[in-house]
Amino acid sequence: MSYSRDQNGRAHLAIVLGSYVQDHVWSTDRFPQPGETRRALAFSTGPGGKGFNQAVACFRQRGDVLYLGAIGNDGLGRTAREYAAREGLDCAWQVLDDVATASAGIIVNAEGSNQIMVNLAANERMSTAFIAEHESAFAAARVLLVQLENNLDAVQVALALGNRHGLLCVLNPAPMHAGLDSGLLALCNVITPNETEFSMLLANILGERMAADDIADSTDEILHALCRRLGVPTVVITLGARGCFVSHDSATRRGDGRDFYRVEAERVTSVDTTGAGDAFNGALVACLAQSPEPAFQQAVRHANRVAGLSTERVGAALAVPSLAEVKARFPEPC
């Protein structure tokens, strides 16, 4: 195991700690039956993983970001570092000799449905010592963003460091982890579940049952009351084409004039929603790391625009638009 810093050593305003996964995507007219071999119509490979996607999204919105990730000492690990270098993204890598870089196999049929197999590999072996090694980066930053594709002890240590140094700690609770509990939520200032994740949070943390399909149609008052019971100052429920719902603790409105509200999605011509949630989270953090920090609703509206535009291209990290592209498409301010 070794640590490697592909960066210039300067301070950053945002830190994204999370997964790197090399995606391998096959396109086909239909999914193969058990035991059947089919010819693929096309193949592509590229960078993925929620953490890396979100770091790229933050960086492309001119966020001053440092990415912390774990990879194997192998060809895919070298590919990850080469891609980050081409992007210009500052990274600190934990390089593991005894475990592979994470990879995913994705089959997409003619209707756009997919089947996915993923081996999180190195992402689930991130050491807490690696995170502690970068405490000086936490001391200089303003915002921390984490997800749940890494081992939970690494996520918890990162959030604890964020709290120690007064960072705004943002958790994208994806994919939902059985070990996520109220103690870990208590370390977060903002969480950003989608409908499915919010439904699972209600069941796992509160013992409440609400189907994911019913969330977008629930009243704002009901959603706000449920969000407040989770104990996190700000909850953002992303609702895909229905936009998102924001709930603040009344004592922590983050520059907003209301405790709860909805933000509509932007009109786009969507071809691939893969990674839209990652684009949203990365863009949101890029805004929140600014000084002075914009009103939260303004940051959410910009994140919605970035997520929407990302669906007009195929892919995840590769589909995220630049800040210039967002402003060209939506010239009016958020």
Steps between C-alpha positions, in 0.01 A plus 500: 500500500619849418369855489539711190416866453430612144467864603707810565469496880292817529185540709155430354157632595315171438592138571323207335577163654355206315513217253672453167355233268608425143177454300482249214181547297357266237201597282268229370157463340382282790642346814641148458311207648677279757767302319467704178790683336402810302699738288520853639409787268752737662745524789642789697701545816556802719537633852220459749426453868285744694790673672705553186195608297412757765855630522508548121162676512626732773819573309316573173292760682833662593485357849835508678494129587728222626393140435599221741463146363629143514622294203698184439860488383389384155416610147158640590657698783746653256209579268324682786803714572559577133139611454511723807825655377348576158198654671727712723335364815715506816496155663647311793494124442535209734664236279443143620726212395271216606164604356384608155369833377121494500323421174147461372342309212193674359270361229256746341216376278318677217241646742772659712456261793817366655642211697802577719757296687757690709796395710580788737838341577749766619219740592399272787857486632570871548695536823422751772875566522495621139228751586676616815815554292311781323364682805678820391280502189190483720631785713519727193172401329144631529289204379528117513298265278480123561286210376456132599705302247792488745529313830296680764789543745682709239188710436449553874860607557477748213178647643655518846798691360261729315317575824827555687605767252159662454431387142152484350461120486286368214399133470353355183357179657550288191492214460310449824708308755351276767748639753391863458350612831391811685849539648657544158216731389574716804840583346333645188379852428337413167379170352386450140296177461295417191146360542615141550768596750264730690245218522771269640616767747146535631473124545847441648531808723140589589310175444267686262372340180459714190538358149760675287239553227281697743761749615485750214119518531500549878420845634786729587382512860515120537845479341633783716373336820667171405827674409509678835472168684823380336692756706710645215490882466440494122350219291481515121287229336586473131193407295639458148275666243289638789790714625576483871362578844700695761439493876691714750503507875338833584821612673716419196347626177838557326399832351150389396182679600296182554536181700391279209430531128529327163729584209378395157719305260623681190364402159751281321500227235615204704675202338684345798432570869807308617696716743247785514487476878879515516499809276247661737705429813831614354350822368322569829827471692682720249247775577503447877880521511495852358571800717265668564273196492188556284148448631432127509213522252731663248751217541226239458370666184847500346551135598166415332625661181826308504318172566248568224764580240697189596206285387525634146825304455585134546716409799566616856815704568554552127149647462530779760486847337745777574395819678528687169262252334248538782508879478465490121189281527349686796621862473253628760637487858382232743 
